Amino acid sequence: MTRHIADHERKGEDADRLRAYVEIEKAEKPSPATTALQKKGRGADAGRRVKEFVRIEKGREA
């Protein structure tokens, strides 16, 4: 007994669907440049710089 015409598999449909999901997933992820900046350290004197900016903002000069 042969299959009905609607029961046959469609070739390429799964690959197209997977490609669409991959494109959506790529769009939702941050770019490599963004993740590199997030991982980058702020440096040893970041706290010192903040203190200096606060001091200047309050009106205390050196």
C-alpha positions in Angstrom: 0.0 0.0 0.0 1.4 3.4 -0.9 1.3 6.5 1.1 -1.2 9.2 0.6 0.1 12.3 -1.2 -0.2 14.3 2.1 1.8 11.7 4.0 5.1 12.2 2.1 7.9 14.1 3.8 8.9 17.5 2.5 12.6 17.6 1.8 14.4 20.8 2.9 11.7 22.0 5.2 13.6 21.1 8.3 16.7 22.8 7.1 14.9 26.0 6.3 13.2 25.9 9.7 16.5 25.4 11.4 18.1 28.2 9.5 15.3 30.5 10.5 15.7 29.6 14.2 19.5 30.2 14.0 19.0 33.6 12.5 16.5 34.6 15.3 18.9 33.3 17.9 21.8 35.2 16.4 19.8 38.4 16.5 18.9 38.0 20.1 22.5 37.5 21.3 24.8 40.4 22.0 27.5 41.1 19.5 31.1 39.8 20.2 32.3 43.4 20.7 29.7 43.9 23.5 30.6 40.7 25.3 34.3 41.6 25.0 33.7 45.0 26.6 31.7 43.3 29.4 34.5 40.9 30.2 37.1 43.6 30.1 38.4 44.8 33.5 37.9 48.3 34.6 41.4 48.7 35.8 43.1 49.2 39.2 42.3 52.9 39.6 38.6 52.8 38.8 37.6 53.4 42.4 40.1 56.2 42.8 38.8 58.0 39.8 35.3 57.9 41.1 36.4 59.4 44.4 38.2 62.2 42.6 35.1 63.0 40.4 32.9 63.1 43.5 35.3 65.3 45.3 35.4 67.8 42.4 31.7 67.7 42.0 31.2 68.6 45.7 33.4 71.7 45.1 36.5 70.6 46.9 39.6 71.4 44.8 43.0 69.9 45.4 
